[in-house]
């Protein structure tokens, strides 16, 4: 649970900084930051045994874990969060090439907040590590984001993140 809270906080800070860096209006920055803070809240409904598993997940187990974005979006919708936040949480695992989940959205059909969260989320996962994977350096994580732009990530969001990272290391 503590790791989940740290991760959501880190992703929220990164997303807020990206929003500020690209000059989003304050209201949009707040919505982006809120969505990022809650992007993985649906993991509270996924068995801890799957989230903490050191071995690769089976296809069936991965299908259960993938539900977290739907669980989180539904929870936030039920308690009255803004629809932009709900949509961002639902779609933060969509891929730019359309091979993500839950809806297989692609390109700019993926909400901007979700595209930003995806980059910040991946960066934090890579640099903080997971029970099943050791952390890598910030520079290596940036290289991986660049490598996966166009397929997994919006190339424009990656360019912005890389530019921010290089210009303002304090942002990251």
N, C-alpha and C positions, 0 to 999 in steps of 0.2 A: 504494500500500500504506500509506504514511504517513497519508494522508487517511482511509483505512478505520479504522486504529487510533485516530486522534484522534476520529473519529465514534463508534466503539463505546465508547470511554472516556467521552466526553461524555454519551452516552445512558445509560450505566451510572450515572454520577454523578447525572444528573437523576432516574433511576428510583429510586435509593437514597434520594434526598432526598424524593421523593413517598412512598415507602414509610414513611419516618420520619415525615413530616408527617401521614399519615393513621393512624399508629399500628399498622402491621402488626407482627406478632410478628417478632422478630429472625431466626428461621429463614426466614420468608417474604421478608423484606427481602434476605437473602443470596441466595435463589433468584432473586428478581426482578433483583437486581444482576448476578448471574452470567449470566442469560439476556440481559440488556441488553448486557453486555460482549461476548457472542458472537452477537448477533442477526443480524449480517450476515456471519458467518464463511463462509457458503456462497458468497459472492461470490468467494472464492478459486478457485472452480471455473467461474466465468463469464469468458469472454474479456475481457481488459482493453480491447480495442478497443470493446466494447459499453459497458462501464462508463465509459469516457472519451470517448464520442462526444458531440460538441457539437450535432449535429443531432438532431431527434426520431428515436426508434427506430421501425423498421418493426414491423408486427404480429408478424412472425416473430422479430425481435430481442427484442422485449419479452417474448415467450413464453420465450425463453432466459433473460433476466434474472430473470423471475419464479421460475424454478426454484431460485434461491439459497436461499429459505426451506426448501425440501425438502432440498437438498444439506446445508445447515447442520444441520438437525434430524437427518438420518441420520448425519452425521459425529459429532455429539455423542452420539447414541444408541449408536453403535458403540464409542465410547471410555468409555462408562459414566456419562454425566451423568444426573442425576436426571430422571425423566420429566416433572416440572413444567418444568424448563429446556428440555427437548427440545420439549415442546408449545408453550411460549411462543415459541421460535425459529420453529417451523413456522408459527405463526398470527399473527406480528406484522404481516402485511399483510392480514389480514382486515379488513373494514369493518363498522361497526355496522349498516349497512343490508343487509348480506349480499352486497355486490357485490365483495368482496375475493377474495384467493387465499391458499392453494391450494384450500381446501375450501368456500368460500362460506358460512362460518359467519356468524351474525348475532347482534346483541344480546349477552345474557349467556351465550350458548353459546360465545362467544369467551373463552378463559381470561383472567382478570383481569390476569395478568402481560403478556399480549399486548396488551391494551387500554391498559395504562399505557405499555408500550414504544412503541406506535403514536404516542401523543401526544408523548412525549419525542423519538422519532426524527424526527417531522415538525418539531418546534420546532428541533431542532439542524440539520436539513437547510436549513430556511428561513433561520436566522440565520448559519449558516456558509457557505452558498452551495454551489454545485456548478460544475463546469466549464461546464455549459450554462445556469447561472442565477446571477445575482448575489445576494448575501445581502441580507436585509431586517432592519429593526430588531426588537428584542425585542417592542416594542409592536405592530408590524404583524403579527408572527408570532402573537402572542396573539389579535389580531383575526381572523386566518385560522383559528386553531384553533376559536374561537367560531363562526365562520361555518360551519365544516365539522362542528360537533358534531351529533349525531343521524344524519347521513349517513355520514361517514367515521369519526368518533370517538365513543366512549361519552360522552354529555353529562355524566355524573357525574364521569368522570375529567377532562374538560376543566374543569369547575367547580372541582374540587380544584386542578388545575394553575394556573388563573387566580388562585384565592384565595392559593395559595402564592406565586405570582409577585408579587402585589400586597403581601402581608404581609411577605414575606421575600425581597427581591430578591437577597439573598446566596445563596439556594438555587439560583438559575438562573445 
